[in-house]
Amino acid sequence: MTSPSYDPTPFGAPMLKHFLFDPKYKNLNHAQVKYALRKYQDEIEATPDPFIRHTQGELIDKSRVATAKVLNVPVQEVVLVKNATTGVNTVLRNLSYKEGDVLIYFATTYGAVEKTITSLTETTPLRARKVDYTCPVSHKTLVQKFRGIVEQARSEGLNVKVAVFDTVTSLPGMRFPFEELTRVCKDEGIFSLIDGAHGIGHIPLDLNELQPDFFTSNLHKWLYVPRGCAVLYVPLRNQHLIRTTLPTSWGFIADPQLSTSDKPNILTPVGSNRSAFEELFQFVATSDDAAYLTVPDAIRFRTDVCGGDDAIFKYLEELSNEGGDIVAAALGTNVLQEPGLRSGERSEIRRCGMSTVRLPIAIGHQGDETSSSPYPPVSADDVSKVVNFLQMTLKDEFRTFVPIFQHGDWLWTRLSAQVYLEKKDFEWLGEVLKGLVERVGKAEYRD
């Protein structure tokens, strides 16, 4: 494989040479840069045992150092896991729960995380309370609703132990008031667990200033690290709560009051300066962890090729806002933002690289005067058929993908800006979606 070129590259189509896309496929979602992963995979396979037992740990440390610098926290507080769902599970399944303990989460929590919460309520004394809402909604309202759930739970004599919330939600894609929610949790004595799946590399993050209790974020979405790689941040003050990985492995920290014997971690090098928490995550299972080793390469790519984080953040937000407006105009609909936003007023929800656009497809009703559709509504029973038709046709006929989903009484699509995209890509998508919506209006999804 040829060596990577780290020459500065303009945003947009010229950036595509750094990614592994099929030339006939138009990617409107996340991606990873090429080169580094395969290099490390080859090195691992050349000498598997020596590499895994001796070399890999040092390279993981370098990746942790690089990640900690991006988040502005000490390296001792940063470890790597497979994905954000694993990070959330690791925290929630390490905490202990008593009768009356409550976890609060939001209606737009990622589905796998909500299922994790449900699982915990079935297997532990933990109770869950959901902050229900339907977009459009403002950051202020979300925080108020959260406070209301906290007050209600406490009025019932319950203990609000932990709250789970996003940096940027997945479906719909919108920036969440994670900064203010973290402050509320701190004031109220509630553990804050931030699901930053769409966080690092996407929006500015300073965890030293924010000081959440727990934070996890995929590095393989917006930081351009290959799948699967995520960061789990646990400040020193909370590391005593994390004693096992998923699955439990050699680094398990046994309770000395309960365990009469505990085998030593055979993979800890002699003279290691890592803490027990750091060693816990150095080796979890025999799997392909080559993605973990590529973090410094991805960060070098962002600096040398893209011009650094500030340039990336600016391009993503501007393109996301422009792209969302372009697609909404083609469809005759609107982009998701706060209700009642005045002209010229900045949307907090849209301060990120994703935008969510309403399709003119209502579910089970004709719509009101301000958001009516020229197309007949689809029944609730037909929603899955319509979504499947749209997704499969995008894939098969147009060689692209954007998520289509129901929120409230409408279908929506989420758009992701990326360094390899430009306005013309969203103009193309707007026309594609317009044609597909017309085909839905003709009930082609029933064929």
BELDA-V222880 format. One record per pair of residues at least 24 apart in sequence whose ideal C-beta (glycine too) atoms are under 10 Angstrom apart, sorted by the first residue. I is the first residue (numbers start at 1). GAP is how many residues later the second one is. D is the distance in whole Angstrom. If there is no record, write none. Layout:
BEGIN
I	GAP	D
I	GAP	D
END
This chain:
BEGIN
1	33	8
1	34	7
1	37	6
1	38	7
1	41	9
2	32	10
2	33	8
3	32	7
3	36	9
4	29	8
4	30	8
4	31	4
4	32	7
4	35	9
4	293	8
4	296	9
4	297	8
4	300	10
4	301	9
5	30	9
5	299	9
5	300	8
6	29	10
6	291	9
6	294	6
6	295	7
6	297	9
6	298	4
6	299	6
7	297	8
7	298	7
8	295	10
8	296	7
8	297	6
8	298	8
8	299	7
9	292	10
9	295	9
9	296	5
9	297	7
9	298	9
9	410	9
9	411	9
10	295	10
10	296	10
10	297	10
10	409	9
10	412	10
11	295	7
11	296	9
11	300	8
11	301	8
11	303	10
11	304	5
11	305	9
11	308	8
11	406	10
11	407	9
11	408	5
11	409	8
11	410	8
11	411	7
12	303	9
12	307	9
12	406	10
12	407	8
12	408	7
12	409	7
12	410	4
12	411	9
12	412	9
12	413	9
13	407	7
13	408	8
13	409	6
13	411	8
13	412	9
14	405	10
14	406	8
14	408	10
15	290	8
15	291	8
15	403	8
15	404	5
15	405	4
15	406	9
15	407	9
16	402	10
16	403	9
16	404	5
16	405	9
17	288	10
17	403	9
18	206	9
18	283	7
18	287	6
18	288	9
18	401	9
18	402	8
19	205	8
19	399	9
19	400	9
19	401	6
20	206	10
21	399	8
22	377	8
23	376	10
24	375	5
25	370	9
25	373	10
25	374	5
25	375	7
25	376	9
26	368	10
26	372	8
26	373	6
26	374	4
26	375	9
26	395	9
26	399	7
26	402	7
26	403	8
26	406	9
27	372	10
27	373	7
27	374	7
27	389	9
27	391	8
27	393	7
27	394	8
27	398	9
28	295	9
28	366	9
28	372	6
28	373	7
28	374	5
28	375	10
28	385	10
28	386	9
28	387	7
28	388	6
28	389	9
28	390	8
28	393	7
28	397	7
28	398	8
28	400	10
28	401	6
29	192	9
29	325	10
29	371	9
29	372	6
29	373	7
29	374	8
29	385	9
29	386	9
29	387	5
29	389	8
30	168	9
30	171	10
30	172	9
30	188	9
30	190	8
30	191	4
30	192	7
30	193	10
30	194	9
30	197	10
30	323	10
30	386	6
30	388	7
31	189	9
31	190	9
31	191	10
31	193	7
31	195	10
31	385	10
31	387	7
31	388	9
31	389	7
32	187	9
32	188	6
32	189	9
32	191	9
32	192	6
32	193	6
32	194	4
32	195	7
32	197	9
32	259	8
32	262	9
32	266	8
33	190	10
33	191	5
33	192	8
33	193	8
33	261	8
33	264	8
33	265	6
33	267	10
33	268	5
33	269	9
33	272	8
33	386	10
34	190	10
34	192	9
34	267	10
35	191	10
35	259	9
35	262	7
35	266	9
36	189	9
36	190	7
36	254	9
36	255	9
36	257	8
36	258	4
36	259	9
36	260	9
36	261	4
36	262	7
36	264	9
36	265	9
37	188	9
37	189	4
37	190	9
37	192	10
37	251	9
37	253	6
37	254	6
37	256	8
37	257	6
37	260	9
37	261	10
38	188	9
38	252	8
38	256	10
39	251	9
39	254	9
39	255	8
39	258	9
40	186	9
40	248	9
40	249	9
40	250	4
40	251	8
40	252	9
40	253	5
40	254	7
40	257	9
41	185	10
41	247	7
41	249	5
41	250	9
41	252	9
42	248	9
43	247	8
43	250	9
44	244	8
44	245	8
44	246	6
44	249	9
45	243	10
45	245	10
48	238	9
51	239	10
52	215	8
52	231	7
52	234	8
52	237	8
53	213	9
53	214	6
53	216	9
53	230	9
54	213	10
54	215	7
55	238	9
56	211	10
56	226	8
56	227	8
56	233	7
56	234	9
56	236	8
56	237	7
57	210	8
57	211	9
57	212	7
57	215	8
57	217	8
57	221	10
57	222	9
57	225	5
57	226	8
58	211	9
58	235	10
59	230	9
59	231	9
59	233	8
59	234	4
59	235	9
59	236	9
59	237	9
60	218	10
60	221	8
60	222	6
60	223	9
60	229	8
60	232	5
60	233	7
60	235	9
61	212	10
61	213	8
61	217	8
61	221	9
62	230	10
62	231	8
62	233	8
62	234	6
63	156	9
63	162	9
63	166	8
63	168	9
63	226	10
63	228	9
63	229	6
63	230	6
63	231	8
63	232	4
63	233	6
63	234	9
63	235	9
63	236	9
64	167	8
64	210	10
64	214	8
64	217	9
64	218	10
64	228	9
64	231	8
65	230	9
65	231	8
66	153	10
66	157	10
66	229	5
66	230	5
66	231	9
66	232	8
66	233	5
66	234	9
67	133	8
67	150	9
67	152	7
67	156	8
67	158	9
67	162	9
67	163	10
67	164	5
67	166	9
67	225	10
67	228	6
67	229	9
67	231	10
67	232	8
68	139	9
68	140	10
68	163	9
68	165	8
69	230	8
70	130	6
70	131	8
70	135	8
70	136	10
70	137	10
70	147	10
70	149	9
70	153	8
70	161	9
70	225	9
70	229	7
70	232	9
70	239	8
71	125	10
71	128	9
71	129	7
71	134	6
71	135	7
71	136	5
71	137	8
71	139	9
71	144	8
71	146	8
71	160	7
71	162	6
72	133	8
72	134	5
72	135	6
72	136	4
72	137	7
72	138	9
73	132	10
73	133	9
73	134	5
73	135	5
73	136	10
73	137	10
73	138	9
73	142	9
73	158	10
73	160	6
73	161	10
73	162	8
74	134	9
74	161	9
74	162	8
75	199	10
75	203	8
76	158	10
76	159	9
76	160	7
76	163	9
76	197	10
76	198	8
76	199	6
76	201	8
76	202	6
77	130	8
77	131	10
77	138	10
77	155	9
77	156	6
77	157	6
77	158	5
77	159	6
77	160	10
77	161	9
77	162	8
77	198	10
77	200	8
77	201	9
78	129	9
78	137	10
78	153	6
78	154	8
78	155	6
78	156	8
78	200	9
78	203	10
79	137	10
79	151	10
79	152	8
79	153	5
79	154	8
79	155	8
79	160	10
79	163	9
79	166	9
79	195	10
79	198	7
79	199	6
79	200	10
79	201	7
79	202	4
79	203	8
79	205	10
79	213	10
80	139	8
80	145	10
80	149	6
80	150	7
80	151	6
80	152	7
80	201	7
80	202	9
80	204	10
80	209	8
80	211	9
80	212	5
80	213	10
80	215	8
81	135	7
81	137	10
81	138	10
81	147	9
81	148	8
81	149	5
81	150	8
81	151	5
81	164	8
81	165	8
81	200	7
81	203	8
81	211	9
82	136	9
82	138	9
82	145	9
82	146	4
82	147	7
82	148	6
82	164	9
82	202	8
82	203	10
82	205	8
82	207	9
82	209	9
82	210	9
83	29	9
83	114	8
83	133	9
83	134	10
83	135	6
83	136	9
83	137	8
83	138	9
83	144	8
83	145	5
83	146	8
83	147	5
84	26	8
84	28	9
84	29	8
84	82	10
84	86	10
84	110	10
84	111	6
84	112	7
84	113	4
84	114	9
84	115	8
84	116	10
84	131	10
84	132	5
84	133	6
84	134	5
84	135	10
84	136	10
84	137	9
84	144	10
84	146	5
84	147	9
84	148	9
85	25	7
85	26	10
85	27	5
85	28	6
85	30	9
85	31	7
85	110	8
85	112	8
85	131	9
85	133	9
85	143	10
85	145	9
85	161	10
86	26	10
86	130	8
86	132	10
86	142	8
86	144	7
86	146	8
86	159	9
86	160	6
86	198	9
87	26	10
87	106	9
87	107	10
87	108	8
87	109	9
87	110	9
87	127	8
87	128	8
87	129	3
87	130	8
87	131	9
87	143	5
87	144	8
87	145	4
87	146	9
87	147	10
87	159	10
88	24	8
88	25	5
88	28	6
88	29	9
88	76	7
88	105	7
88	106	9
88	107	6
88	109	9
88	126	8
88	128	6
88	142	10
88	144	9
89	24	8
89	27	5
89	30	9
89	31	9
89	127	9
89	157	6
90	124	9
90	126	8
90	142	6
90	144	9
90	152	7
90	154	8
90	155	7
90	156	6
90	190	10
90	191	9
90	194	10
91	71	8
91	73	9
91	100	8
91	102	6
91	104	10
91	122	9
91	123	5
91	124	9
91	125	7
91	141	8
91	143	8
91	147	9
91	150	8
91	151	7
92	24	6
92	25	7
92	27	9
92	28	6
92	32	10
92	34	9
92	70	7
92	72	8
92	99	10
92	101	7
92	122	9
93	26	9
93	27	7
93	30	9
93	31	9
93	149	10
93	151	8
93	153	7
94	120	10
94	140	9
94	144	10
94	147	6
94	148	5
94	149	6
94	150	6
94	151	9
94	152	9
94	159	10
95	25	9
95	29	9
95	31	9
95	66	7
95	67	7
95	96	7
95	98	9
95	119	9
95	143	10
95	146	6
95	147	9
96	28	8
96	29	10
96	30	10
96	65	10
96	145	8
97	24	9
97	26	10
97	27	5
97	28	5
97	29	4
97	30	9
97	62	10
97	64	7
97	65	9
98	26	9
98	27	6
98	28	9
98	61	8
98	63	9
99	25	10
99	26	5
99	27	9
99	28	9
99	59	9
99	60	9
100	25	8
100	26	10
100	27	8
100	53	9
100	56	9
100	57	7
100	58	5
100	59	5
100	60	10
100	61	9
101	24	6
101	25	5
101	26	7
101	57	8
101	58	5
101	59	8
101	60	4
101	61	8
102	24	7
102	25	5
102	26	7
102	27	6
102	47	9
102	48	9
102	50	10
102	51	5
102	52	9
102	54	9
102	56	5
102	57	6
102	58	5
102	59	6
102	60	8
102	61	9
102	88	9
103	24	7
103	25	5
103	26	7
103	27	10
103	57	8
103	58	6
103	59	5
103	60	7
103	61	7
103	87	10
103	88	9
103	90	9
104	24	8
104	25	5
104	26	8
104	27	7
104	42	7
104	45	5
104	46	7
104	49	7
104	56	6
104	57	9
104	58	8
104	59	5
104	60	7
104	61	8
104	77	10
104	81	9
104	86	8
105	24	8
105	25	6
105	26	7
105	41	10
105	44	10
105	57	9
105	58	7
105	59	5
105	60	7
105	61	10
105	88	9
105	90	9
106	24	7
106	25	5
106	26	8
106	27	8
106	36	7
106	39	9
106	40	8
106	43	10
106	57	9
106	58	8
106	59	6
106	60	8
106	63	8
106	70	8
106	75	9
106	89	10
107	24	6
107	25	5
107	26	6
107	27	8
107	28	9
107	30	10
107	35	10
107	38	10
107	62	10
107	300	10
108	25	8
108	26	10
108	27	8
108	29	9
108	34	10
108	57	9
108	58	7
108	61	4
108	62	8
108	63	7
108	64	7
108	65	10
108	66	8
108	68	8
108	299	8
109	55	6
109	56	8
109	57	7
109	60	8
109	61	9
109	86	7
110	54	9
110	56	7
110	59	8
110	60	5
110	61	8
110	85	6
110	87	7
110	88	10
111	59	8
111	60	8
112	58	10
112	83	10
112	85	10
113	51	6
113	53	9
113	57	10
113	80	9
113	82	6
113	84	9
114	50	9
116	48	9
117	45	10
117	47	7
126	35	8
126	36	9
127	26	8
127	29	10
127	31	7
127	32	10
127	33	10
127	34	10
128	36	9
129	24	6
129	27	10
129	29	9
129	31	8
129	34	10
131	32	9
131	34	9
131	50	10
133	275	10
134	273	7
134	274	5
134	275	9
135	34	9
135	37	6
135	39	7
135	201	6
135	202	9
135	203	9
135	204	9
135	214	8
135	221	8
135	223	10
135	272	6
135	273	7
135	275	10
135	277	9
136	36	9
136	38	9
136	198	9
136	199	10
136	200	6
136	201	6
136	202	6
136	203	5
136	204	9
136	205	9
136	211	10
136	213	8
136	220	10
136	222	10
136	271	10
136	272	9
137	37	9
137	199	9
137	200	10
137	201	7
137	202	7
137	212	8
138	39	9
138	199	9
138	200	4
138	201	7
138	202	8
138	203	9
138	209	9
138	210	7
138	211	8
139	35	10
139	36	8
139	37	8
139	38	4
139	39	10
139	40	9
139	41	7
139	42	9
139	199	8
139	208	10
139	209	5
139	210	7
139	212	10
140	37	8
140	40	9
140	198	9
140	208	9
141	36	9
141	197	9
141	198	9
142	34	7
142	35	6
142	38	9
142	39	8
142	207	10
143	34	6
143	37	5
143	38	6
143	40	9
143	41	7
146	31	9
146	34	9
146	35	6
146	38	7
146	39	9
146	42	10
146	44	10
147	34	10
147	37	7
147	41	8
150	34	8
150	35	9
150	38	6
150	40	7
151	37	10
154	34	9
159	30	9
159	31	9
160	25	9
160	28	7
160	29	8
160	30	5
160	31	9
161	28	9
161	29	7
161	30	6
162	28	7
162	29	4
162	30	8
162	31	6
162	51	8
162	52	9
163	25	9
163	27	5
163	28	7
163	29	6
163	30	7
163	31	9
163	50	9
164	27	9
164	28	9
164	29	5
164	30	8
164	31	6
164	50	9
165	27	8
165	28	8
165	29	6
165	30	7
165	31	10
165	47	10
166	28	7
166	29	5
166	30	7
166	31	7
166	32	7
166	33	8
167	27	6
167	28	7
167	29	4
167	30	8
167	31	6
167	32	4
167	33	9
167	35	8
167	36	7
167	38	7
167	48	9
167	50	7
167	185	8
168	27	10
168	28	8
168	29	8
168	30	4
168	31	7
168	34	6
168	35	7
168	54	9
168	181	9
168	183	9
168	184	5
168	185	8
168	186	6
169	26	9
169	28	9
169	29	8
169	180	9
169	183	10
169	185	9
169	187	9
169	245	10
170	25	9
170	27	7
170	28	7
170	184	9
170	233	8
170	235	9
170	244	8
171	183	10
171	185	8
171	232	6
171	233	10
171	234	5
171	235	9
171	236	7
171	241	8
171	242	10
171	243	6
172	164	6
172	177	9
172	182	9
172	183	9
172	184	4
172	185	9
172	186	10
172	231	10
172	233	8
172	235	6
172	236	10
172	240	6
172	241	9
172	242	6
173	25	7
173	147	9
173	151	10
173	163	8
173	176	9
173	177	10
173	179	8
173	180	9
173	181	3
173	182	7
173	183	5
173	184	10
173	230	9
173	239	9
173	240	10
173	241	4
173	242	8
173	243	7
174	162	6
174	163	8
174	164	10
174	173	9
174	174	9
174	175	4
174	176	7
174	177	9
174	178	7
174	180	7
174	181	8
174	182	6
174	240	9
175	27	9
175	28	7
175	142	10
175	172	9
175	173	6
175	174	6
175	175	7
175	176	5
175	177	4
175	178	10
175	179	8
176	172	9
176	173	8
176	176	9
177	171	7
177	172	9
178	25	10
178	27	9
178	32	8
178	34	8
178	37	9
179	26	10
179	27	10
179	30	9
179	31	6
179	33	10
181	31	9
182	25	10
182	28	6
182	29	7
182	30	5
182	31	8
182	33	9
183	27	9
183	28	9
185	27	8
185	28	7
186	24	10
186	25	7
186	26	9
186	27	8
191	47	8
191	50	9
194	39	9
196	25	10
196	26	10
196	34	9
196	35	8
196	37	9
197	24	7
197	25	9
197	33	8
198	24	7
198	154	7
198	155	8
198	156	7
198	218	9
199	24	9
199	31	10
199	32	9
199	153	10
200	25	9
200	30	9
200	31	6
200	33	10
200	109	10
201	24	8
201	97	8
201	98	9
201	101	7
201	108	8
201	111	7
201	112	9
201	115	9
201	152	9
202	107	10
202	110	9
202	111	8
202	114	7
202	115	10
202	150	6
202	151	5
202	152	8
202	214	9
202	215	10
203	106	10
203	110	7
203	113	8
203	114	8
203	148	7
203	149	5
203	150	8
204	105	7
204	106	8
204	109	6
204	147	10
205	28	10
205	104	10
207	24	10
207	26	6
207	28	8
208	27	10
211	24	7
211	26	9
212	26	10
213	24	8
213	25	6
213	28	9
214	24	7
214	27	9
214	28	9
219	72	8
219	73	9
219	75	9
219	76	6
219	79	7
219	80	10
220	71	7
220	74	10
220	78	9
221	195	9
222	80	10
222	90	9
222	91	10
222	94	8
222	130	10
222	131	7
222	132	10
222	194	9
222	196	9
222	197	10
223	71	10
223	72	8
223	75	6
223	76	8
223	78	10
223	79	7
223	86	10
223	89	10
224	70	9
224	71	10
224	73	9
224	74	5
224	75	9
224	77	6
224	78	7
224	81	10
224	82	9
224	88	10
224	194	9
224	195	8
225	66	6
225	67	8
225	68	10
225	69	6
225	70	6
225	71	10
225	72	8
225	73	5
225	74	9
225	76	10
226	62	10
226	64	8
226	65	4
226	66	9
226	67	10
226	68	6
226	69	10
226	71	10
226	72	8
227	64	6
228	59	9
228	60	9
228	61	9
228	63	6
228	64	9
229	60	8
229	61	9
229	62	4
229	63	5
229	64	9
229	65	8
229	66	7
229	69	9
230	61	10
230	62	10
231	64	9
232	49	7
234	43	7
234	47	10
236	39	9
236	41	8
238	39	10
239	36	7
239	37	8
239	38	4
239	39	9
239	41	9
240	36	9
240	37	8
241	36	10
242	34	10
242	35	6
242	38	7
242	39	9
243	33	9
243	34	9
243	37	8
244	36	7
244	40	10
245	35	6
245	36	6
245	37	10
245	38	9
245	39	5
245	40	9
246	38	8
246	39	9
247	37	7
247	38	6
248	32	10
248	36	9
248	37	10
249	31	8
249	32	9
249	33	9
249	34	7
249	35	5
249	36	6
249	37	10
250	29	8
250	30	9
250	32	9
250	33	6
250	34	8
250	35	10
251	25	7
251	26	9
251	27	9
251	28	5
251	29	4
251	30	7
251	31	7
251	32	7
251	33	8
252	24	10
252	28	7
253	24	8
253	26	9
253	27	6
301	118	10
302	117	9
305	114	9
306	113	6
307	112	10
311	108	9
312	41	9
312	106	10
312	107	6
313	38	10
313	39	9
313	40	8
315	38	9
315	102	7
315	103	9
315	104	6
315	106	9
315	107	10
316	36	7
316	37	3
316	38	9
316	100	9
316	101	5
316	102	7
316	103	8
316	105	9
317	33	8
317	34	6
317	35	6
317	36	6
317	37	10
317	38	10
317	100	8
318	35	9
318	99	8
318	105	10
319	34	8
319	36	9
319	96	9
319	97	10
319	98	4
319	99	8
319	100	9
319	102	6
319	103	7
319	104	7
319	106	9
319	107	8
320	30	7
320	31	9
320	32	7
320	33	5
320	34	6
320	35	5
320	95	7
320	96	8
320	97	4
320	98	9
320	101	10
320	106	9
321	25	10
321	26	8
321	29	6
321	30	9
321	31	10
321	32	10
321	34	7
321	96	8
322	33	9
322	95	8
322	100	9
322	101	6
322	104	7
323	30	10
323	31	10
323	32	7
323	34	9
323	92	6
323	93	9
323	94	6
323	98	8
323	99	9
323	100	7
323	102	7
323	103	4
323	104	9
323	106	8
323	107	9
324	26	7
324	30	9
324	31	3
324	32	7
324	33	6
324	89	10
324	90	10
324	91	6
324	93	9
324	102	8
325	25	10
325	30	8
325	32	9
325	101	9
325	105	10
326	29	10
326	31	9
326	89	9
326	97	7
326	98	9
326	99	9
326	100	5
326	101	6
326	102	10
326	103	8
326	104	6
326	105	10
327	28	8
327	30	5
327	31	10
327	32	10
327	75	9
327	86	8
327	88	6
327	99	6
327	100	8
327	101	10
327	102	6
327	103	4
327	104	9
327	105	10
327	106	7
327	107	9
328	27	9
328	28	10
328	29	5
328	30	7
328	31	10
328	87	10
328	98	10
328	102	8
329	28	10
329	98	10
329	101	7
330	27	9
330	96	9
330	97	8
330	98	10
330	99	8
330	100	3
330	101	6
330	102	9
330	103	7
330	104	5
330	105	10
330	107	10
331	26	7
331	27	8
331	28	6
331	29	6
331	30	10
331	42	10
331	82	9
331	99	7
331	100	10
331	102	6
331	103	6
331	106	7
332	26	10
332	28	6
332	41	8
332	42	8
332	102	8
332	105	9
333	24	6
333	25	4
333	26	7
333	27	5
333	28	9
333	38	8
333	40	8
333	77	8
333	79	9
333	80	10
333	100	10
333	104	9
334	24	6
334	36	9
334	37	7
335	77	10
335	80	9
336	71	8
336	76	7
336	78	9
352	64	10
352	65	9
353	62	9
353	63	6
353	64	5
353	65	7
353	66	10
353	68	10
354	60	6
354	61	7
354	62	5
354	63	7
355	58	9
355	59	8
355	60	5
355	61	9
355	62	8
355	71	9
356	47	10
356	49	9
356	51	8
356	56	5
356	57	7
356	58	5
356	59	7
357	45	9
357	55	7
357	56	5
357	57	8
357	58	6
357	69	10
357	72	10
357	73	9
357	76	8
358	49	9
358	50	9
358	52	5
358	53	8
358	54	5
358	55	8
359	27	9
359	31	8
359	45	7
359	46	10
359	47	10
359	51	7
359	52	4
359	53	6
359	54	6
359	74	7
359	75	10
359	77	9
359	78	6
359	81	8
360	50	8
360	51	9
360	73	10
360	74	9
360	77	6
360	78	10
360	80	9
360	81	9
361	25	7
361	26	10
361	29	9
361	43	9
361	45	9
361	49	7
361	50	4
361	51	9
361	75	10
361	76	6
361	79	6
361	80	8
362	46	10
362	47	6
362	48	6
362	49	8
363	43	6
363	44	10
363	45	8
363	46	5
363	47	6
363	48	7
364	45	7
365	44	6
365	45	10
367	42	8
367	43	8
368	41	10
371	38	9
371	39	8
373	37	8
373	64	9
373	68	9
374	63	9
374	64	9
374	67	8
375	62	6
375	63	8
375	65	7
375	66	4
375	67	9
376	64	9
376	65	6
376	66	10
376	67	8
377	32	9
377	33	9
378	28	10
378	33	8
378	62	7
378	63	9
378	65	9
378	67	8
380	26	9
380	29	10
382	58	10
382	61	9
382	63	7
382	64	8
383	28	8
384	61	10
385	55	10
385	58	10
385	60	5
385	61	7
386	25	7
386	50	10
386	51	10
386	54	6
386	57	9
386	58	10
386	59	5
386	60	9
387	24	7
387	53	10
387	58	9
388	57	8
389	47	8
389	50	8
389	51	7
389	54	10
389	55	7
389	56	4
389	57	9
389	58	9
390	43	8
390	46	6
390	47	8
390	49	9
390	50	7
390	55	8
392	53	10
393	39	9
393	42	10
393	43	6
393	46	8
393	47	10
393	51	9
393	52	9
394	35	9
394	38	7
394	39	8
394	42	7
397	35	9
397	38	10
397	39	9
398	30	9
398	31	9
398	34	5
398	35	10
398	37	9
398	38	9
400	25	9
400	28	9
400	29	7
400	32	7
402	27	7
402	30	9
402	31	8
404	29	9
404	32	9
411	26	9
411	29	9
END
